Amino acid sequence: MDDDTYIHRIYEAVLDPGSFAELPNDLAAITGARSCWMLWQDPGARFSVDAHSGHWDAGALRFYAEHGAESDPLIAASHRPGVINRFGRATDVVGMERFLGSTFYNEHVRKEGSDTYWVAGASFDTVWGTGTIGLHRSRGMGDFDAAVMARLSRLAPHLRRCLVLRSEIGALRGLALTAPPERAMLHLDAEARVISLDAGGEWLLRSHPVFHYRAGRCALRGEVGRRFQGALRRATRSRAPIADIVFVDAAHGAVSTPPVQLSIFPSSVRRGHAVVIARPRVAEPGLPTRAEVPPQLSPREMQVFQLLARGQRRDRIAHLLGVSLPTVDLHMTNLRRKLGAQTIPEAIARGYELGLR
């Protein structure tokens, strides 16, 4: 299996539990490992098995997660700064003498009668916990060579992003939506890859007939998809990015859903990325909703709004306007208050709905 195919499967696994369960099988196959497991450590430091394949059975892995993982020297080493979020071999990260002499190896690996000897792995941090991937070979199979480790290095950022998205979605399960949300937000890069999303964004990708999620990317079907891609390109371009609005019709084939308005604007957090906020469309394009009128913004607030909508950061806005950062923060607070928004992305989207440009 080539890397592009596996990367495609990684992103399919974000929303598909069956695909996620297959990731260890494929990763073991392309690295020549006889087994692979994926563990999850929650903020309370409790370990659980997310997925596994090969030599270790489910019972042994469950016992390892509950009683052995916390003493595994490779897991401890993989959490260190400069090591976390990267694949490494026990040979390099821990040292084989220390690894083979550890209580973990002698009490959990050898006592199980396993001849597991060579190990490679990585731990990936997220806001909601830490995901760990382990790959194993017997002594006779030899250590993971440089070519395999280079391949794992290429796959590491994609595996981490998969775990970040899954953890974010998992944390929002209590907010799972069965009906169209009042608001959804997605953070996309220039290729429409999903960087993060909220519960409403997950509903759109899972349930809305026009939206679909494939290989880690958000796309829309039909002509509106081309308009969406155009708006995303304009919002993520490196020079003079601009915001835009795309309207999604109520019907797609035999399925009818409420019409949606997408506000797409440059991210102020990372250049080349965009924030997409989706809300039900309740008025004609370009007209304020429910007879609302734009709030009265001061000339300076309007300047700040326009610069934020173009993805400018706070410090850059302060420089361009010749004011201090606290002054910019005050204007941003006023914008949120006047536009009835909790966050700046919501304030920008709300301003666009009300005709501010």
Buried (B, 14 or more C-beta within 10 A) or exposed (E): EEEEEBBBBBBBBBBEEEBBBBBBBBBBBBBEBBBBBBBBBEEEEEBBBBBBBBBBEEEBBBBBBEEBBBBBBBBBBBEEEEBBBBBBBBBBBBEBEEBBEBEBBEEBBEEBEBBBBBBBBBBBBBEBBBBBBBBBBBEEBEBBEEEBBEBBEEBBEBBBBBBBBBBBBBBBEEEEBEEBBEBBBBBBBBEBBBBBBBBBBBBBBBBBBBBBBEBBBBBBBEEBBEBBBEBBBBBBBEEEBBBBBBBBBEEBEEEEBEBBBBBBBBBBEBBBBBBBBBBBBEBEEEEEBEEBEBBEBEEBBBBBBBBBBBBBBBEBBBEEBEBEEEBBEBBBEBBBEBBEBEEBBBBBBBBBBBEBE
